[in-house]
Amino acid sequence: MNSRRAWLVFGIGVFAYLVAVTQRSTFGVAGVEATQRFATTAAALSTVAVVQTAVYGLLQVPVGVLLDRFGSRRILAIGAALMALGQLVVAFSPVVGVAVVGRVLVGCGDAFTFLSVIRLLPGWFTPRLLPQLLQWVGMLGSLGQIVSALPFALLLRETSWQVAFLSAVALSVLSTVLVLLLVRPGEPLPLTTPIPVGGRPAILRSALARPGTQLGFWAHMMLGALPNLLGVLWGYPFLTQAIGLPIGLAAAVMGLFVAASVVGGPTIGWIVARFPMRRSNLVLGVGALSYGFLALLLLWPGIPPLWFVMLAFLGIGVAGPGSMVGLDFARTFNPSHAGGSASGIANSGGFIGAFVGMFAIGLLLDARAGHDAPVAVLYSYDAFRVAFLAPFGVALVALVGLLVARRRTRARMFLEDGIIIAPFWVALFRRVRGGRRRPNRGGDGGMPSQPVR
């Protein structure tokens, strides 16, 4: 555990995820060029990204089951190879329908990647390190947005569609080779509860029925949908067309998502490790921050100044590392043999929310501007001001689901472990007064170092 080989495996896994994030967001960077190349509408363009994200979200649960059965190395290599094939199809697609096929393959490969990396780590590192490492995977992987927003965007502008997407193919080929050569499974995880009779379907049903898994799903949807729909598709057209930023400056603003991960990821990881009983309060706080900045961005009279756009994207970007708390819920509220299945269920939340939001934004843009409107009208700031109401609908659904799942989770904790949950304001009042925190009082359950029974 925690050996040099473990850190090498961690590095290769992070690189594979970085490449996956790059592939995920390349089509969003090429959104304006794709509109012109395929002579298509915003709704049709959003369909490409929606299908890709929908495939990602719908495959999370099957991928989790496959990980529990076959392990991370093979699934990670298959994912990288699928993304290379998908980008190859996009590079030579003559019509938008062929591009959809390519992005479906990219979505499939992307779906295989993140969960594989997360499932790989417990075999190489001690449990105390895992919440922080989970955040570091997300933080370092988010550098892929910079790769797509700057080098890829410049290649696309200075060379051609084929050259830019073939460079993305090369990245995934390299990732496949490194995984096959250097990644090995770590120590097998000990069973924390007996495996249920009925095999993998029974494990999946059991994980899905746990309120803690559902809590992870809704937490990931609330915080994961907004940065994903901006990073995958609509952030770049918003900055370049609605705000009027040049490519380099738009790339820098998109890079603030990475800066938010660099600052927010380790901080959130530390808070989760230090206060595991208050994770849902952390999710609600980060959600209020991110959606609050989006609301201010839309309510600004006229086109907002650059400094506020940068501040808003930084605040919205904190939702990315915040969404990782959903996976921590899934991990700690499930036995070791169901870790992949539970993580897949939780991780699907943000991407299901993202593809619903992305498609709704495309429909609202077309409805606001009309199907035959030029790009300047279609992607105007006033049009985005209406279209960006869609993420608030997703967040409202997620909030209701989270509150219901949290109530059921706390009730189950009391029945199984006798843990009584104090409201946050009561716990805060006790801490302010300097009272000692009782070990069985708190918030959302099991310590990250071991699953809750």
N, C-alpha and C positions, 0 to 999 in steps of 0.2 A: 504494500500500500504506500502511496505517495512517493514512489521511487522515480529515478530518472526515466525509466521506461514509461512509467505512468504519465509523466509530463510530455514525453514524445508523442504518446497516443493522444493525449489531450490536444497538443498542437496540431496534429494531423486532422483530428475531428473538428477543431475550430476552423481550420483552413477549408475543409469540405463544406462546412456550414456557410462560411464567408462566400465561397463560390456559389452556393445555392441561393443566397440572398442576392448576389449579383445577377444571376440568371432570372430570378423572380422579378426584379425591378427593371430589366433592360427594356421591356416593351413599353413601360410607362414613360421612360426617357425618350423612346422613339415614337411617342403617341402622336405628336403633330405630323412627323414624317409619315407615319402609318396612315393617318387620315388622308394625306395627299397621295401617297403611293397607291392605296387601294381605293381611292375616291369613295370614301365611306362616311357615315355619320358618327356622331358621338355615341349614340346608343349602340350601334354596331361595333364600334371600337371597344366600348366598355364590355360588350359580350365576350370579346377575346380574353380580357383580363378576368371577367367574371367566371368564365368556364375554367380557366386556369386555377383560380382561387377556389372555386367550387370543388374541383377535382382534389385539390390539396386538402380542403376541409373534410370531404367525404371519405378520403382514404386514411384519415388519421386513425380511426378505430381499427380497420383491417391491418394497417401497418403495425399498430401496437400489438395486435395478436401475433403477427408474423415475427416481431421482435422477441416476444416471449417464447416463440417456438424455435427460431433459427439464430438468434443473436444479432449483434450490431454489425459485424464486419461485412457479411454478405449483403445485408440490406443497404448499408451505406454505399458499397461499390455499385450495386444495381441502380441506386438513385442517381449517382454521378453519371453513369453511362446513359441513363434515360434522358437526363438533361442535355447531354452532348448531342444525342440524336434529335431531341426536340428543337434545339437551337439550329441544328443543321437544316431541318425542315423549314424553319422560319426564314433562314438566310436566303433560300431559293423559292419561297412561296410567291406565286404570281398573283394570287387573289386572297382575299381575307379568309375564305373558308379553309384554305391550306394552312394559313397562319394559325388558325384555331387548332388544327390537328397538332401542329408543332408545340403550341403552348399547352395543350393537354398533356403531351409527353413531358414538358418542363414541369408542369404541376405535379405529375406523378413522381418524377425524380425528386422534386423539392419535398414532397410529402414524406419520402423515405429518409430524409437527411437529418432534420433536427432531432426527431425522436430517437434515431439511431445513436446520435452523439450523447444525448441525455441518458439513454439506457446503458451506454458504454461506461460512463464515469463511476457508478457505484462499485464496479469490480476492480477499480484501480485506486480509489481514494477513500479515506475514512469518512464516515457520515458527517462529522462536524464541518468538513470542508465543502460539502455538497451544495448548500444554499448559495455560498459565495461563488463557487465554480459555475453554477447554473447561470448566474448573472454575468459572469465573465464570458461564457459561451455566447450569450445574447449580445453583449457589448462588442466583443471582437468580431462576431459574425456580421454585425450591422455595418462594419466597414465596407461590406459589399455594396451598400447603397452609394458610397463615395466612388467605388470602382465603376459602377454603372452611370452615375451622374456626371462624372468628369472624364476619365479616359475613354469610356465607351461612347459618351456623347460627342466628344471631340473626334473620335474615329468616325462616327456616323456622319458628322458634318464635313470633315476634311477628306474622307475617302468615299465609301459607298455603303449601302445597306448590307451587301454580302460580306464585305471585309469586316465590318463591325461585328456582325453576328458570328462569323467564322472565328474571330478572336475569342468570343465567348465559348464557342465549341472547344477550343484549345484548352481553356481553363478547366472545363469539366473533364476532359481527357486526362489532364495532369492530376486532378483530384482522384480519379478512378485508379490510376497507377499507384499513387502514394498510399491509398487505403489498402489496396491488395498487397503491397510490399511491406508496409510498416505497422498496420493495425492488427492487434491480436486481442482476443478476449481476456479479461482479467479474472480475478478470483470469483468463483461462482457464489451467488448470494445465498445465505442460509434461509431456509424456509421459516417464516414467522408464524404461519398458520397452515394447517393441512390443506392440500389442494382439493377443491371440491370435486365430488363425483360428477362426471359429465364432460370432462376435458375442457378444451379451450372455450367452447360456447358457454359453459357454466361459469368459467372464470370471468368472461366478458359480462355476462348478466349480473354476476355478483358485484363487479366493479361499477357497473352502470347504476345499480340500485343503491349504492352507498351515497348518502347525502354529501359526504365530503368530496366525492368525485364530481357531483353536480355543482357544488360550490366552486370547484376549480373551473368547470366549464363556463359558468356565468361570469366569474371573475376575469377569465381570459377573453371572453366576448366583450365585456365592458371596456377593457383597456387595450386589447389587441386589435380591435376592428379599425379604429381611427388611424393609427400610424400605418397600418397595412394598406388601407385603401388609398392613402396619400402616397405611400412609398411605392406601391405596385403600379398605380395608374394616374391618379388625379393631381398629385402634388406638383409634378413637373409642368403640365399644361397650365395649372393655376398660376404658377410663378412666372412662366415665360410669356403667357398670353394675357392673363387677367391683370397681373401686376406689372408686366412689361419688363422683366429682368432679362439681361443677356444670359447666355448659356452658362458662362463661368460663374456669374453671381448666383444664378438659380441653383447650380451645383453646390455652391458654398452653403446656401440656405438649406438645401436638402441634407447636406452634411451635418447640420445641427441636430438631426435625429441621432447621428452617431455621437456627437458631443453630449447629448442628453443621456445616452447610454453610458458613456464614459464616466459622467458624474453621477447619474442616477443609479446605474447598475450596482456598483459596489456599495453605495449607500443603502439601497433597498435590500441588498443581500445581507448587510450587517444588521439592519433593523429586523429582518425576518429571523436571523440567527439569535439576536438578542431578545426579541419580544415575539416569540412564535405564537403567543396567545392573542396577538392583536393584528393578525394578518389581514382580516377582512376590513378593519378600520383603515389600514394602510391602502388597500385597494380603493375604498371609497374616497379617501383623501386625494390620491393620485388622479382618480376619475374626475373629481371636482376641479382640480387644477387644469387638466388637459382640456376638458370640454368648456371650462370657463374661458380659456384662451381662445378657443375656436369661436365661442359666442362673441367675444370682444372683437375678434377679427372681422366677423360678419356685420357687426353693429357699427363699425367705424364709419363715420361720415366721409364718403368718397373713398378713393384708393388709399389704404393706410401707408404711412411712411416705412421705409426699409427697416429702420431700427425696431419698429413694432412687429413687422412681419417676422424678423429674425427671433425676437423674443417669443412670439406666439408659437413658431415652429419648435423652439427649444422647449417650451412648456408642453406642447403636444407630444414631443418626442419622449418625455418621461414616461408616458403610458406604455411604451415598448418594454422597458425593463420591468415596469410594474405588472405587466401581464404575466411575467414569469412566476408570480406568486400563485397563479392558478395551477401551474404544474407542481408547485410545492405542496399545495393542498392535495392534489391527486397522489403524490408520492407518499405523504405522511399518513393519509387516511386509508391506505390500501396495503395488504400484505405484499411481500417481495415477489411472489409468483405472478401477481397481477399488475406489476409496475408498468409494463409496456401498454397494456390495455387501458389502464386508468389514465396514463399520460396522453394516450391518443384521444381519449374522450375529451379531456380537458383542453388539449391543444387545438381541437377542432372548433372550439367556441369562437375564438377571435377571427378565424378565417371564414366561418359561416357568416358571422356578422359583417365581415369585410366584403364578401361577394354580394350580399344583399345590399349593402350600402353603395358599392361601386355601380351596380346595375341601376339602382334608384337614381344616383347622381346623373348617369347618362340619359336616363329617361327625362329627368327634370331639365337638363340642359337643352335637349331637343325640343321639349314642350315650351320652354321659355323663348328660344330663338327661332324655332321652325326648322324643318328638315333640310331646306335648301339654303340656309343661312351660311355666309362665309365664315371662315375660321375665326376672324376677329370678333364677329358677333356671337358665334356659338360659344366661344370661350371668354366672353367678356366678364368683367368683375361682377356686374349686376346679375348675370346669369349664374355665376358660381355662388353668389350671395343667397340665391334661392335653392340651388342644388345641394349646397352643403348643409341644409337642414336635415337631410336624410340620415347622417350619422347620429343625430340626437334621438331619432326614433329607435335605432338599434340600441343605443345606450339605455333608453327607458325600459325596453324589454329586458335587457340584461340586468338592470338594477332591480326590477321586480323579482326576477329569477334568483338573483343573489340573496336578496333579503329572505325569501322563502327558504332557500337551501341552507342559509346560515341558521335560521331558527330550527330547522330539522336536525342540522348537525349538532347544535348545542344540546338539543333534547336527547339525542342519541349518546352524546358524551356523558350526560348526567346519568342516564340509565346504565351505561356500560362501565363507567369509571368513577361515577360520583362527583364529576367536575361540575361545579356551579359557575355559571358565567355572569360576571358582574358587567353592567352596562359600562361603556367606555367612559362616560362622564364620572361615574362613581370611582372607577379605577384611577382616573386622572386626578380626582379630588384627593384620593388617598395618597397618591404619590406626591402631590403638591404639599400636603400636610406632613409628609415625611414618614408616613406609616409604612411598616414593612409589608411587602406583598406576600400574601399567602400562596403556598405552592399549588393549591388546588383552586385558585381564583384566577380568572383571566379572560381568555377570548376564544380562539378558534382551534384549539386542540393540539394534538400530539407534537412533541418535540421533533424537529427535523431529523434527529439522529435515529429515530426508530418509528415504525408504523404504529398507528393507533389500532388497538384490537377491534 
